[in-house]
Amino acid sequence: MTQIRRLAPGVCAALAVGILATWLGGFAPLIGGPIIALLIGMLLTSLRGTPAGERMLVGAGFTGKRVLQLAIVVLGGTMSLAGIAELGARTAPVLFGTLAIALTSGWLLAKLVRISRDESVLLTVGTSICGASAIAATAPILAAEASVIALAVTAIFTYNLVAVFVFPWLGHLLGMSQEAFGLFAGTAVNDTSSVVAAASIYGAEAAQIAVVVKLTRTLAIIPITIALSWWIARTSKTAATASGEVATKRKRPWQLVPWFLTGFLVAALAASLGAIPAAWSEGLHLIAKTLIAAALAGIGFTVDFAVIRKAGFKPLGFAGVLWVIITLSALGLMWATGWL
């Protein structure tokens, strides 16, 4: 009960903002509830002049981490593995080729640009895979600070918004079919809501294909986070050995898998087998969006603006260069495989 009383003020405040932001997001789908929640949280924090008070801070931090992980599990219940497999064979060369180029480019850019490890990883996975959802999955593994998470989400949102307006125009300029544009949007736009927005502007068929491609791309979260968990564990052990500290016992492979990714897979499998009725999908998606919005509100409450100001232009520039590379890679691979 003591723990609940400590968490309640921050959790309740974040949930309230999350519900409000999700409702407001219905009137501004190009922005979406999660971004609105993050902005509200950051605005309230900036008006106070400091991060949330001690009573709020504990619950807000809990919401920004644990509730975000829970949202990932709920999202799994909205996915169908059978639907993803249907387009997989034809779209895989473009989708996974672009993903490989994006991840490699992010690693190389991080070598050239002096930004922190957490910033480079979050910006790379967020831009390469699925925006805020990928950041939500990888941030707990890195133990990233709230300000770094907020910075990554904000940078990626900036280019999502550009893509929503520019990509349909580009698709018409290049004479893309509905199917081709669905593949393009699902591959090169980061966040699911922005994928749907851009593809819906182009046409209903493009939107249907874009969603399936995007869901396939989202599954890349799983191997990426497992690899990242292994890398963090390995580097931590090496650092401990170099400093003379006692190394912790090496974890088994299954211990490197975050619990929420296991939950995500179980939920997706349950949905595919019909254990979760298809009629629940819309409701589960709304719950997941609200939980993500609440989590980002909690992150907004704990943002330290001094950290963001210190970061400067580099993270935004890093994300921008990587986004351009992904866009050009997707177009190049689509041309090479006959989609254009």
HELIX and SHEET records of a PDB file:
HELIX    1   1 THR A    2  GLY A   25  1                                  24    
HELIX    2   2 GLY A   33  ARG A   48  1                                  16    
HELIX    3   3 GLU A   54  PHE A   62  1                                   9    
HELIX    4   4 THR A   63  VAL A   67  3                                   5    
HELIX    5   5 LEU A   68  GLY A   76  1                                   9    
HELIX    6   6 LEU A   81  LEU A  112  1                                  32    
HELIX    7   7 ARG A  117  VAL A  125  1                                   9    
HELIX    8   8 GLY A  126  CYS A  130  3                                   5    
HELIX    9   9 ALA A  132  LEU A  142  1                                  11    
HELIX   10  10 ALA A  146  LEU A  173  1                                  28    
HELIX   11  11 GLN A  178  ALA A  188  1                                  11    
HELIX   12  12 THR A  192  TYR A  202  1                                  11    
HELIX   13  13 ALA A  204  THR A  218  1                                  15    
HELIX   14  14 ILE A  221  ALA A  242  1                                  22    
HELIX   15  15 PRO A  253  LEU A  256  5                                   4    
HELIX   16  16 TRP A  259  LEU A  273  1                                  15    
HELIX   17  17 ALA A  278  TRP A  280  5                                   3    
HELIX   18  18 SER A  281  PHE A  301  1                                  21    
HELIX   19  19 PHE A  305  ALA A  311  1                                   7    
HELIX   20  20 LYS A  314  ALA A  336  1                                  23    
END                                                                             
